[in-house]
Amino acid sequence: MPSSALSFPGLFLHRARVRDHDELAALVRGAQCEFIQLDPGAFKAEFTALRLQDTTVQFIQTPLRYLCRAPPHATE
């Protein structure tokens, strides 16, 4: 899995290319993801996470259509 990370004070960038649904779901923070593939073909995706102080933005890009269910993790 090609992956890269870059970190500065208050900033963190992580990018990864994955070829497995479970591997992608494990990268997503703050939610428990389940992916349902709608088109035939081999799974591949690019994941990017950008953390800016107290906020994290996550992106997933795939060439095929998917449904994703991602309920947030329970907080205590």
FITOR-168521 format. One record per atom (N, C-alpha, C): residue number from 1; residue in one letter; atom name; y, z, x. Coordinates in steps of 0.02 Angstrom, whole numbers, plus 50000, padded with zeros to 5 digits. Atoms other than C-alpha are relative to their C-alpha. Layout:
<rec><num>NUM</num><residuo>A</residuo><atomo>CA</atomo><north>Y</north><up>Z</up><east>X</east></rec>
...
***
This chain:
<rec><num>1</num><residuo>M</residuo><atomo>N</atomo><north>49942</north><up>50000</up><east>50042</east></rec>
<rec><num>1</num><residuo>M</residuo><atomo>CA</atomo><north>50000</north><up>50000</up><east>50000</east></rec>
<rec><num>1</num><residuo>M</residuo><atomo>C</atomo><north>50061</north><up>50000</up><east>50044</east></rec>
<rec><num>2</num><residuo>P</residuo><atomo>N</atomo><north>49937</north><up>49999</up><east>49964</east></rec>
<rec><num>2</num><residuo>P</residuo><atomo>CA</atomo><north>50161</north><up>49948</up><east>50085</east></rec>
<rec><num>2</num><residuo>P</residuo><atomo>C</atomo><north>50048</north><up>50048</up><east>49965</east></rec>
<rec><num>3</num><residuo>S</residuo><atomo>N</atomo><north>49955</north><up>49952</up><east>50028</east></rec>
<rec><num>3</num><residuo>S</residuo><atomo>CA</atomo><north>50284</north><up>50090</up><east>50060</east></rec>
<rec><num>3</num><residuo>S</residuo><atomo>C</atomo><north>50054</north><up>50016</up><east>50050</east></rec>
<rec><num>4</num><residuo>S</residuo><atomo>N</atomo><north>49947</north><up>49981</up><east>49955</east></rec>
<rec><num>4</num><residuo>S</residuo><atomo>CA</atomo><north>50450</north><up>50139</up><east>50131</east></rec>
<rec><num>4</num><residuo>S</residuo><atomo>C</atomo><north>50041</north><up>50056</up><east>49969</east></rec>
<rec><num>5</num><residuo>A</residuo><atomo>N</atomo><north>49958</north><up>49946</up><east>50024</east></rec>
<rec><num>5</num><residuo>A</residuo><atomo>CA</atomo><north>50562</north><up>50291</up><east>50118</east></rec>
<rec><num>5</num><residuo>A</residuo><atomo>C</atomo><north>50060</north><up>50006</up><east>50046</east></rec>
<rec><num>6</num><residuo>L</residuo><atomo>N</atomo><north>49938</north><up>49993</up><east>49962</east></rec>
<rec><num>6</num><residuo>L</residuo><atomo>CA</atomo><north>50741</north><up>50320</up><east>50173</east></rec>
<rec><num>6</num><residuo>L</residuo><atomo>C</atomo><north>50034</north><up>50062</up><east>49973</east></rec>
<rec><num>7</num><residuo>S</residuo><atomo>N</atomo><north>49970</north><up>49938</up><east>50023</east></rec>
<rec><num>7</num><residuo>S</residuo><atomo>CA</atomo><north>50826</north><up>50489</up><east>50168</east></rec>
<rec><num>7</num><residuo>S</residuo><atomo>C</atomo><north>50063</north><up>50016</up><east>50038</east></rec>
<rec><num>8</num><residuo>F</residuo><atomo>N</atomo><north>49937</north><up>49976</up><east>49974</east></rec>
<rec><num>8</num><residuo>F</residuo><atomo>CA</atomo><north>51004</north><up>50548</up><east>50196</east></rec>
<rec><num>8</num><residuo>F</residuo><atomo>C</atomo><north>50017</north><up>50063</up><east>49960</east></rec>
<rec><num>9</num><residuo>P</residuo><atomo>N</atomo><north>49981</north><up>49942</up><east>50041</east></rec>
<rec><num>9</num><residuo>P</residuo><atomo>CA</atomo><north>51086</north><up>50711</up><east>50139</east></rec>
<rec><num>9</num><residuo>P</residuo><atomo>C</atomo><north>50023</north><up>49979</up><east>49930</east></rec>
<rec><num>10</num><residuo>G</residuo><atomo>N</atomo><north>49983</north><up>50016</up><east>50070</east></rec>
<rec><num>10</num><residuo>G</residuo><atomo>CA</atomo><north>51094</north><up>50701</up><east>49948</east></rec>
<rec><num>10</num><residuo>G</residuo><atomo>C</atomo><north>49974</north><up>49934</up><east>49975</east></rec>
<rec><num>11</num><residuo>L</residuo><atomo>N</atomo><north>50024</north><up>50066</up><east>50020</east></rec>
<rec><num>11</num><residuo>L</residuo><atomo>CA</atomo><north>51010</north><up>50529</up><east>49945</east></rec>
<rec><num>11</num><residuo>L</residuo><atomo>C</atomo><north>49928</north><up>49991</up><east>50024</east></rec>
<rec><num>12</num><residuo>F</residuo><atomo>N</atomo><north>50068</north><up>50016</up><east>49981</east></rec>
<rec><num>12</num><residuo>F</residuo><atomo>CA</atomo><north>50827</north><up>50478</up><east>49945</east></rec>
<rec><num>12</num><residuo>F</residuo><atomo>C</atomo><north>49980</north><up>49935</up><east>49965</east></rec>
<rec><num>13</num><residuo>L</residuo><atomo>N</atomo><north>50022</north><up>50064</up><east>50027</east></rec>
<rec><num>13</num><residuo>L</residuo><atomo>CA</atomo><north>50759</north><up>50302</up><east>49921</east></rec>
<rec><num>13</num><residuo>L</residuo><atomo>C</atomo><north>49926</north><up>49990</up><east>50018</east></rec>
<rec><num>14</num><residuo>H</residuo><atomo>N</atomo><north>50072</north><up>50013</up><east>49988</east></rec>
<rec><num>14</num><residuo>H</residuo><atomo>CA</atomo><north>50572</north><up>50266</up><east>49902</east></rec>
<rec><num>14</num><residuo>H</residuo><atomo>C</atomo><north>49980</north><up>49936</up><east>49965</east></rec>
<rec><num>15</num><residuo>R</residuo><atomo>N</atomo><north>50025</north><up>50062</up><east>50029</east></rec>
<rec><num>15</num><residuo>R</residuo><atomo>CA</atomo><north>50496</north><up>50094</up><east>49875</east></rec>
<rec><num>15</num><residuo>R</residuo><atomo>C</atomo><north>49926</north><up>49993</up><east>50017</east></rec>
<rec><num>16</num><residuo>A</residuo><atomo>N</atomo><north>50071</north><up>50009</up><east>49988</east></rec>
<rec><num>16</num><residuo>A</residuo><atomo>CA</atomo><north>50312</north><up>50051</up><east>49857</east></rec>
<rec><num>16</num><residuo>A</residuo><atomo>C</atomo><north>49975</north><up>49940</up><east>49959</east></rec>
<rec><num>17</num><residuo>R</residuo><atomo>N</atomo><north>50036</north><up>50053</up><east>50036</east></rec>
<rec><num>17</num><residuo>R</residuo><atomo>CA</atomo><north>50203</north><up>49903</up><east>49808</east></rec>
<rec><num>17</num><residuo>R</residuo><atomo>C</atomo><north>49930</north><up>50026</up><east>49986</east></rec>
<rec><num>18</num><residuo>V</residuo><atomo>N</atomo><north>50065</north><up>49973</up><east>50019</east></rec>
<rec><num>18</num><residuo>V</residuo><atomo>CA</atomo><north>50046</north><up>49951</up><east>49713</east></rec>
<rec><num>18</num><residuo>V</residuo><atomo>C</atomo><north>49958</north><up>49947</up><east>49965</east></rec>
<rec><num>19</num><residuo>R</residuo><atomo>N</atomo><north>50047</north><up>50046</up><east>50033</east></rec>
<rec><num>19</num><residuo>R</residuo><atomo>CA</atomo><north>49892</north><up>49861</up><east>49647</east></rec>
<rec><num>19</num><residuo>R</residuo><atomo>C</atomo><north>49951</north><up>50036</up><east>49955</east></rec>
<rec><num>20</num><residuo>D</residuo><atomo>N</atomo><north>50043</north><up>49960</up><east>50043</east></rec>
<rec><num>20</num><residuo>D</residuo><atomo>CA</atomo><north>49821</north><up>49997</up><east>49536</east></rec>
<rec><num>20</num><residuo>D</residuo><atomo>C</atomo><north>50043</north><up>50039</up><east>49951</east></rec>
<rec><num>21</num><residuo>H</residuo><atomo>N</atomo><north>49963</north><up>49964</up><east>50052</east></rec>
<rec><num>21</num><residuo>H</residuo><atomo>CA</atomo><north>49881</north><up>50073</up><east>49371</east></rec>
<rec><num>21</num><residuo>H</residuo><atomo>C</atomo><north>50007</north><up>50074</up><east>50016</east></rec>
<rec><num>22</num><residuo>D</residuo><atomo>N</atomo><north>50000</north><up>49928</up><east>49986</east></rec>
<rec><num>22</num><residuo>D</residuo><atomo>CA</atomo><north>49834</north><up>50250</up><east>49422</east></rec>
<rec><num>22</num><residuo>D</residuo><atomo>C</atomo><north>50046</north><up>50017</up><east>50059</east></rec>
<rec><num>23</num><residuo>E</residuo><atomo>N</atomo><north>49957</north><up>49990</up><east>49942</east></rec>
<rec><num>23</num><residuo>E</residuo><atomo>CA</atomo><north>49923</north><up>50234</up><east>49589</east></rec>
<rec><num>23</num><residuo>E</residuo><atomo>C</atomo><north>50074</north><up>49998</up><east>49978</east></rec>
<rec><num>24</num><residuo>L</residuo><atomo>N</atomo><north>49932</north><up>50005</up><east>50025</east></rec>
<rec><num>24</num><residuo>L</residuo><atomo>CA</atomo><north>50082</north><up>50180</up><east>49499</east></rec>
<rec><num>24</num><residuo>L</residuo><atomo>C</atomo><north>50018</north><up>50061</up><east>49958</east></rec>
<rec><num>25</num><residuo>A</residuo><atomo>N</atomo><north>49987</north><up>49942</up><east>50043</east></rec>
<rec><num>25</num><residuo>A</residuo><atomo>CA</atomo><north>50069</north><up>50319</up><east>49370</east></rec>
<rec><num>25</num><residuo>A</residuo><atomo>C</atomo><north>50012</north><up>50063</up><east>50042</east></rec>
<rec><num>26</num><residuo>A</residuo><atomo>N</atomo><north>49992</north><up>49941</up><east>49956</east></rec>
<rec><num>26</num><residuo>A</residuo><atomo>CA</atomo><north>50055</north><up>50447</up><east>49512</east></rec>
<rec><num>26</num><residuo>A</residuo><atomo>C</atomo><north>50069</north><up>50000</up><east>50034</east></rec>
<rec><num>27</num><residuo>L</residuo><atomo>N</atomo><north>49934</north><up>50004</up><east>49967</east></rec>
<rec><num>27</num><residuo>L</residuo><atomo>CA</atomo><north>50220</north><up>50386</up><east>49587</east></rec>
<rec><num>27</num><residuo>L</residuo><atomo>C</atomo><north>50057</north><up>50022</up><east>49954</east></rec>
<rec><num>28</num><residuo>V</residuo><atomo>N</atomo><north>49947</north><up>49985</up><east>50049</east></rec>
<rec><num>28</num><residuo>V</residuo><atomo>CA</atomo><north>50321</north><up>50414</up><east>49427</east></rec>
<rec><num>28</num><residuo>V</residuo><atomo>C</atomo><north>50008</north><up>50076</up><east>49995</east></rec>
<rec><num>29</num><residuo>R</residuo><atomo>N</atomo><north>49986</north><up>49928</up><east>50003</east></rec>
<rec><num>29</num><residuo>R</residuo><atomo>CA</atomo><north>50404</north><up>50586</up><east>49430</east></rec>
<rec><num>29</num><residuo>R</residuo><atomo>C</atomo><north>50030</north><up>50018</up><east>49933</east></rec>
<rec><num>30</num><residuo>G</residuo><atomo>N</atomo><north>49971</north><up>49974</up><east>50061</east></rec>
<rec><num>30</num><residuo>G</residuo><atomo>CA</atomo><north>50443</north><up>50688</up><east>49276</east></rec>
<rec><num>30</num><residuo>G</residuo><atomo>C</atomo><north>49967</north><up>49978</up><east>49936</east></rec>
<rec><num>31</num><residuo>A</residuo><atomo>N</atomo><north>50034</north><up>50024</up><east>50060</east></rec>
<rec><num>31</num><residuo>A</residuo><atomo>CA</atomo><north>50324</north><up>50600</up><east>49157</east></rec>
<rec><num>31</num><residuo>A</residuo><atomo>C</atomo><north>49927</north><up>49984</up><east>50017</east></rec>
<rec><num>32</num><residuo>Q</residuo><atomo>N</atomo><north>50070</north><up>50019</up><east>49992</east></rec>
<rec><num>32</num><residuo>Q</residuo><atomo>CA</atomo><north>50139</north><up>50568</up><east>49131</east></rec>
<rec><num>32</num><residuo>Q</residuo><atomo>C</atomo><north>49991</north><up>49931</up><east>49969</east></rec>
<rec><num>33</num><residuo>C</residuo><atomo>N</atomo><north>50000</north><up>50070</up><east>50023</east></rec>
<rec><num>33</num><residuo>C</residuo><atomo>CA</atomo><north>50124</north><up>50378</up><east>49121</east></rec>
<rec><num>33</num><residuo>C</residuo><atomo>C</atomo><north>49930</north><up>49974</up><east>49985</east></rec>
<rec><num>34</num><residuo>E</residuo><atomo>N</atomo><north>50060</north><up>50037</up><east>50018</east></rec>
<rec><num>34</num><residuo>E</residuo><atomo>CA</atomo><north>49991</north><up>50273</up><east>49037</east></rec>
<rec><num>34</num><residuo>E</residuo><atomo>C</atomo><north>50021</north><up>49928</up><east>49989</east></rec>
<rec><num>35</num><residuo>F</residuo><atomo>N</atomo><north>49982</north><up>50070</up><east>50004</east></rec>
<rec><num>35</num><residuo>F</residuo><atomo>CA</atomo><north>49997</north><up>50083</up><east>49056</east></rec>
<rec><num>35</num><residuo>F</residuo><atomo>C</atomo><north>49946</north><up>49961</up><east>49963</east></rec>
<rec><num>36</num><residuo>I</residuo><atomo>N</atomo><north>50045</north><up>50045</up><east>50036</east></rec>
<rec><num>36</num><residuo>I</residuo><atomo>CA</atomo><north>49919</north><up>49954</up><east>48939</east></rec>
<rec><num>36</num><residuo>I</residuo><atomo>C</atomo><north>50021</north><up>49929</up><east>50016</east></rec>
<rec><num>37</num><residuo>Q</residuo><atomo>N</atomo><north>49985</north><up>50068</up><east>49979</east></rec>
<rec><num>37</num><residuo>Q</residuo><atomo>CA</atomo><north>49911</north><up>49778</up><east>49008</east></rec>
<rec><num>37</num><residuo>Q</residuo><atomo>C</atomo><north>49991</north><up>49952</up><east>49942</east></rec>
<rec><num>38</num><residuo>L</residuo><atomo>N</atomo><north>50001</north><up>50046</up><east>50057</east></rec>
<rec><num>38</num><residuo>L</residuo><atomo>CA</atomo><north>49952</north><up>49643</up><east>48879</east></rec>
<rec><num>38</num><residuo>L</residuo><atomo>C</atomo><north>49980</north><up>49929</up><east>50019</east></rec>
<rec><num>39</num><residuo>D</residuo><atomo>N</atomo><north>50016</north><up>50068</up><east>49977</east></rec>
<rec><num>39</num><residuo>D</residuo><atomo>CA</atomo><north>49926</north><up>49485</up><east>48985</east></rec>
<rec><num>39</num><residuo>D</residuo><atomo>C</atomo><north>49942</north><up>50003</up><east>50049</east></rec>
<rec><num>40</num><residuo>P</residuo><atomo>N</atomo><north>50054</north><up>50001</up><east>49950</east></rec>
<rec><num>40</num><residuo>P</residuo><atomo>CA</atomo><north>49773</north><up>49434</up><east>49087</east></rec>
<rec><num>40</num><residuo>P</residuo><atomo>C</atomo><north>50029</north><up>49990</up><east>50070</east></rec>
<rec><num>41</num><residuo>G</residuo><atomo>N</atomo><north>49979</north><up>50009</up><east>49931</east></rec>
<rec><num>41</num><residuo>G</residuo><atomo>CA</atomo><north>49788</north><up>49440</up><east>49275</east></rec>
<rec><num>41</num><residuo>G</residuo><atomo>C</atomo><north>49992</north><up>50064</up><east>50040</east></rec>
<rec><num>42</num><residuo>A</residuo><atomo>N</atomo><north>50007</north><up>49942</up><east>49955</east></rec>
<rec><num>42</num><residuo>A</residuo><atomo>CA</atomo><north>49777</north><up>49555</up><east>49425</east></rec>
<rec><num>42</num><residuo>A</residuo><atomo>C</atomo><north>50063</north><up>50043</up><east>49996</east></rec>
<rec><num>43</num><residuo>F</residuo><atomo>N</atomo><north>49944</north><up>49954</up><east>50003</east></rec>
<rec><num>43</num><residuo>F</residuo><atomo>CA</atomo><north>49886</north><up>49709</up><east>49418</east></rec>
<rec><num>43</num><residuo>F</residuo><atomo>C</atomo><north>50035</north><up>50003</up><east>50067</east></rec>
<rec><num>44</num><residuo>K</residuo><atomo>N</atomo><north>49959</north><up>49986</up><east>49942</east></rec>
<rec><num>44</num><residuo>K</residuo><atomo>CA</atomo><north>50028</north><up>49723</up><east>49542</east></rec>
<rec><num>44</num><residuo>K</residuo><atomo>C</atomo><north>50068</north><up>50021</up><east>49975</east></rec>
<rec><num>45</num><residuo>A</residuo><atomo>N</atomo><north>49935</north><up>49974</up><east>50021</east></rec>
<rec><num>45</num><residuo>A</residuo><atomo>CA</atomo><north>50193</north><up>49814</up><east>49533</east></rec>
<rec><num>45</num><residuo>A</residuo><atomo>C</atomo><north>50039</north><up>50023</up><east>50061</east></rec>
<rec><num>46</num><residuo>E</residuo><atomo>N</atomo><north>49956</north><up>49972</up><east>49950</east></rec>
<rec><num>46</num><residuo>E</residuo><atomo>CA</atomo><north>50342</north><up>49868</up><east>49635</east></rec>
<rec><num>46</num><residuo>E</residuo><atomo>C</atomo><north>50035</north><up>50060</up><east>49967</east></rec>
<rec><num>47</num><residuo>F</residuo><atomo>N</atomo><north>49970</north><up>49938</up><east>50024</east></rec>
<rec><num>47</num><residuo>F</residuo><atomo>CA</atomo><north>50407</north><up>50045</up><east>49615</east></rec>
<rec><num>47</num><residuo>F</residuo><atomo>C</atomo><north>50058</north><up>50019</up><east>50046</east></rec>
<rec><num>48</num><residuo>T</residuo><atomo>N</atomo><north>49942</north><up>49976</up><east>49961</east></rec>
<rec><num>48</num><residuo>T</residuo><atomo>CA</atomo><north>50579</north><up>50106</up><east>49670</east></rec>
<rec><num>48</num><residuo>T</residuo><atomo>C</atomo><north>50026</north><up>50064</up><east>49968</east></rec>
<rec><num>49</num><residuo>A</residuo><atomo>N</atomo><north>49970</north><up>49937</up><east>50023</east></rec>
<rec><num>49</num><residuo>A</residuo><atomo>CA</atomo><north>50646</north><up>50283</up><east>49657</east></rec>
<rec><num>49</num><residuo>A</residuo><atomo>C</atomo><north>50061</north><up>50014</up><east>50043</east></rec>
<rec><num>50</num><residuo>L</residuo><atomo>N</atomo><north>49938</north><up>49985</up><east>49966</east></rec>
<rec><num>50</num><residuo>L</residuo><atomo>CA</atomo><north>50824</north><up>50328</up><east>49702</east></rec>
<rec><num>50</num><residuo>L</residuo><atomo>C</atomo><north>50025</north><up>50068</up><east>49975</east></rec>
<rec><num>51</num><residuo>R</residuo><atomo>N</atomo><north>49975</north><up>49934</up><east>50019</east></rec>
<rec><num>51</num><residuo>R</residuo><atomo>CA</atomo><north>50879</north><up>50510</up><east>49704</east></rec>
<rec><num>51</num><residuo>R</residuo><atomo>C</atomo><north>50070</north><up>50009</up><east>50028</east></rec>
<rec><num>52</num><residuo>L</residuo><atomo>N</atomo><north>49930</north><up>49987</up><east>49982</east></rec>
<rec><num>52</num><residuo>L</residuo><atomo>CA</atomo><north>51065</north><up>50550</up><east>49706</east></rec>
<rec><num>52</num><residuo>L</residuo><atomo>C</atomo><north>50015</north><up>50072</up><east>49979</east></rec>
<rec><num>53</num><residuo>Q</residuo><atomo>N</atomo><north>49989</north><up>49929</up><east>50011</east></rec>
<rec><num>53</num><residuo>Q</residuo><atomo>CA</atomo><north>51089</north><up>50738</up><east>49721</east></rec>
<rec><num>53</num><residuo>Q</residuo><atomo>C</atomo><north>49953</north><up>50026</up><east>49945</east></rec>
<rec><num>54</num><residuo>D</residuo><atomo>N</atomo><north>50041</north><up>49971</up><east>50052</east></rec>
<rec><num>54</num><residuo>D</residuo><atomo>CA</atomo><north>51025</north><up>50805</up><east>49553</east></rec>
<rec><num>54</num><residuo>D</residuo><atomo>C</atomo><north>49970</north><up>49949</up><east>49952</east></rec>
<rec><num>55</num><residuo>T</residuo><atomo>N</atomo><north>50023</north><up>50053</up><east>50046</east></rec>
<rec><num>55</num><residuo>T</residuo><atomo>CA</atomo><north>50981</north><up>50637</up><east>49471</east></rec>
<rec><num>55</num><residuo>T</residuo><atomo>C</atomo><north>49952</north><up>49954</up><east>50036</east></rec>
<rec><num>56</num><residuo>T</residuo><atomo>N</atomo><north>50048</north><up>50049</up><east>49972</east></rec>
<rec><num>56</num><residuo>T</residuo><atomo>CA</atomo><north>50832</north><up>50523</up><east>49501</east></rec>
<rec><num>56</num><residuo>T</residuo><atomo>C</atomo><north>49995</north><up>49941</up><east>49952</east></rec>
<rec><num>57</num><residuo>V</residuo><atomo>N</atomo><north>50009</north><up>50061</up><east>50039</east></rec>
<rec><num>57</num><residuo>V</residuo><atomo>CA</atomo><north>50823</north><up>50342</up><east>49441</east></rec>
<rec><num>57</num><residuo>V</residuo><atomo>C</atomo><north>49938</north><up>49966</up><east>50026</east></rec>
<rec><num>58</num><residuo>Q</residuo><atomo>N</atomo><north>50063</north><up>50032</up><east>49981</east></rec>
<rec><num>58</num><residuo>Q</residuo><atomo>CA</atomo><north>50654</north><up>50255</up><east>49441</east></rec>
<rec><num>58</num><residuo>Q</residuo><atomo>C</atomo><north>49995</north><up>49932</up><east>49966</east></rec>
<rec><num>59</num><residuo>F</residuo><atomo>N</atomo><north>50009</north><up>50068</up><east>50026</east></rec>
<rec><num>59</num><residuo>F</residuo><atomo>CA</atomo><north>50617</north><up>50069</up><east>49419</east></rec>
<rec><num>59</num><residuo>F</residuo><atomo>C</atomo><north>49929</north><up>49977</up><east>50014</east></rec>
<rec><num>60</num><residuo>I</residuo><atomo>N</atomo><north>50066</north><up>50031</up><east>49991</east></rec>
<rec><num>60</num><residuo>I</residuo><atomo>CA</atomo><north>50452</north><up>49977</up><east>49394</east></rec>
<rec><num>60</num><residuo>I</residuo><atomo>C</atomo><north>50009</north><up>49926</up><east>49982</east></rec>
<rec><num>61</num><residuo>Q</residuo><atomo>N</atomo><north>49998</north><up>50072</up><east>50013</east></rec>
<rec><num>61</num><residuo>Q</residuo><atomo>CA</atomo><north>50440</north><up>49787</up><east>49408</east></rec>
<rec><num>61</num><residuo>Q</residuo><atomo>C</atomo><north>49928</north><up>49974</up><east>50004</east></rec>
<rec><num>62</num><residuo>T</residuo><atomo>N</atomo><north>50066</north><up>50031</up><east>50001</east></rec>
<rec><num>62</num><residuo>T</residuo><atomo>CA</atomo><north>50283</north><up>49691</up><east>49360</east></rec>
<rec><num>62</num><residuo>T</residuo><atomo>C</atomo><north>50008</north><up>49928</up><east>49975</east></rec>
<rec><num>63</num><residuo>P</residuo><atomo>N</atomo><north>49995</north><up>50069</up><east>50023</east></rec>
<rec><num>63</num><residuo>P</residuo><atomo>CA</atomo><north>50253</north><up>49504</up><east>49336</east></rec>
<rec><num>63</num><residuo>P</residuo><atomo>C</atomo><north>49968</north><up>49989</up><east>49931</east></rec>
<rec><num>64</num><residuo>L</residuo><atomo>N</atomo><north>50034</north><up>50006</up><east>50064</east></rec>
<rec><num>64</num><residuo>L</residuo><atomo>CA</atomo><north>50148</north><up>49535</up><east>49179</east></rec>
<rec><num>64</num><residuo>L</residuo><atomo>C</atomo><north>50030</north><up>50048</up><east>49950</east></rec>
<rec><num>65</num><residuo>R</residuo><atomo>N</atomo><north>49975</north><up>49956</up><east>50053</east></rec>
<rec><num>65</num><residuo>R</residuo><atomo>CA</atomo><north>50187</north><up>49616</up><east>49012</east></rec>
<rec><num>65</num><residuo>R</residuo><atomo>C</atomo><north>49956</north><up>50062</up><east>49994</east></rec>
<rec><num>66</num><residuo>Y</residuo><atomo>N</atomo><north>50035</north><up>49936</up><east>50007</east></rec>
<rec><num>66</num><residuo>Y</residuo><atomo>CA</atomo><north>50140</north><up>49800</up><east>48990</east></rec>
<rec><num>66</num><residuo>Y</residuo><atomo>C</atomo><north>50034</north><up>50041</up><east>49947</east></rec>
<rec><num>67</num><residuo>L</residuo><atomo>N</atomo><north>49973</north><up>49946</up><east>50039</east></rec>
<rec><num>67</num><residuo>L</residuo><atomo>CA</atomo><north>50162</north><up>49939</up><east>48867</east></rec>
<rec><num>67</num><residuo>L</residuo><atomo>C</atomo><north>49992</north><up>50062</up><east>50043</east></rec>
<rec><num>68</num><residuo>C</residuo><atomo>N</atomo><north>50004</north><up>49938</up><east>49961</east></rec>
<rec><num>68</num><residuo>C</residuo><atomo>CA</atomo><north>50199</north><up>50106</up><east>48948</east></rec>
<rec><num>68</num><residuo>C</residuo><atomo>C</atomo><north>50017</north><up>50057</up><east>49953</east></rec>
<rec><num>69</num><residuo>R</residuo><atomo>N</atomo><north>49987</north><up>49938</up><east>50036</east></rec>
<rec><num>69</num><residuo>R</residuo><atomo>CA</atomo><north>50186</north><up>50274</up><east>48866</east></rec>
<rec><num>69</num><residuo>R</residuo><atomo>C</atomo><north>50012</north><up>50053</up><east>50053</east></rec>
<rec><num>70</num><residuo>A</residuo><atomo>N</atomo><north>49983</north><up>49952</up><east>49947</east></rec>
<rec><num>70</num><residuo>A</residuo><atomo>CA</atomo><north>50272</north><up>50409</up><east>48969</east></rec>
<rec><num>70</num><residuo>A</residuo><atomo>C</atomo><north>50034</north><up>50062</up><east>49971</east></rec>
<rec><num>71</num><residuo>P</residuo><atomo>N</atomo><north>49969</north><up>49938</up><east>50024</east></rec>
<rec><num>71</num><residuo>P</residuo><atomo>CA</atomo><north>50299</north><up>50577</up><east>48884</east></rec>
<rec><num>71</num><residuo>P</residuo><atomo>C</atomo><north>50020</north><up>50043</up><east>50059</east></rec>
<rec><num>72</num><residuo>P</residuo><atomo>N</atomo><north>49977</north><up>49959</up><east>49944</east></rec>
<rec><num>72</num><residuo>P</residuo><atomo>CA</atomo><north>50399</north><up>50696</up><east>48994</east></rec>
<rec><num>72</num><residuo>P</residuo><atomo>C</atomo><north>49953</north><up>50060</up><east>50010</east></rec>
<rec><num>73</num><residuo>H</residuo><atomo>N</atomo><north>50038</north><up>49939</up><east>49985</east></rec>
<rec><num>73</num><residuo>H</residuo><atomo>CA</atomo><north>50310</north><up>50840</up><east>49082</east></rec>
<rec><num>73</num><residuo>H</residuo><atomo>C</atomo><north>50035</north><up>50058</up><east>49966</east></rec>
<rec><num>74</num><residuo>A</residuo><atomo>N</atomo><north>49970</north><up>49940</up><east>50030</east></rec>
<rec><num>74</num><residuo>A</residuo><atomo>CA</atomo><north>50336</north><up>51006</up><east>48995</east></rec>
<rec><num>74</num><residuo>A</residuo><atomo>C</atomo><north>50035</north><up>50040</up><east>50054</east></rec>
<rec><num>75</num><residuo>T</residuo><atomo>N</atomo><north>49963</north><up>49957</up><east>49953</east></rec>
<rec><num>75</num><residuo>T</residuo><atomo>CA</atomo><north>50467</north><up>51114</up><east>49080</east></rec>
<rec><num>75</num><residuo>T</residuo><atomo>C</atomo><north>49994</north><up>50072</up><east>49977</east></rec>
<rec><num>76</num><residuo>E</residuo><atomo>N</atomo><north>50006</north><up>49929</up><east>50016</east></rec>
<rec><num>76</num><residuo>E</residuo><atomo>CA</atomo><north>50455</north><up>51301</up><east>49089</east></rec>
<rec><num>76</num><residuo>E</residuo><atomo>C</atomo><north>50065</north><up>50035</up><east>50008</east></rec>
***
